Amino acid sequence: MPYLLRVELPDVPGSLGRVATAIGMAGGDIEAIEIVHKADGTTAVDDVFLEMAPNAMPDSIVSACNALDGVRVIWISRYTGGGNLFLDLEAVEELTEEPEFALDRLVDRLPVVFRADWAARVSRNDGIVHATSAAPRDLAWHPVDRAAVLATDDDTNIHAGARLNKSEIVVIGR
């Protein structure tokens, strides 16, 4: 079964090799790796697309990676093989079909494309303008200049926001 693993690791030569070895020893077979983010030359965040050997469990992959010095698994989730490119292209098509509704369609597609639970478009003056059905009803506008994790009172959920224009942001959550 395919899985997508997001892992934070030291941005030094050999770190990715150690992670790959740990994944292999725990029963994972790496299909692809994508660098998601590099921070200040000290850490990197990578997405690892992998297949699990028969009878191997995702928990064993997480434990093997977390046992490495400086490595932290951010999350692991099942991955629909080949579905992501189709979903991305479908989203682009939907956004360009009716440009006047593009922002609302973007909000509708964000949870699928980014594997989030919900999304919302929030206005500084009007509050929630458009949201998916699972979005909280009490979202507030946040002054963000670029994509960022938003502070919340909820320790179990993560909210991220990005600026759409001077008065609107898009927020996604898991």
KAVEN-V304160 format. One record per run of one state. SS is the DSSP state (A for helix, B for strand, O for the rest). FROM is the first residue (numbers start at 1). TO is the last residue. If there is no record, write none. Layout:
# KAVEN-V304160
ss->[SS | SS]
from->[FROM | FROM]
to->[TO | TO]
This chain:
# KAVEN-V304160
ss->[O | B | O | A | O | B | O | B | O | A | O | B | O | A | O | A | O | B | O | B | O | B | O | B | O | B | O]
from->[1 | 2 | 11 | 15 | 26 | 28 | 40 | 43 | 53 | 58 | 67 | 72 | 79 | 83 | 98 | 99 | 114 | 118 | 124 | 127 | 132 | 148 | 151 | 159 | 164 | 168 | 174]
to->[1 | 10 | 14 | 25 | 27 | 39 | 42 | 52 | 57 | 66 | 71 | 78 | 82 | 97 | 98 | 113 | 117 | 123 | 126 | 131 | 147 | 150 | 158 | 163 | 167 | 173 | 174]
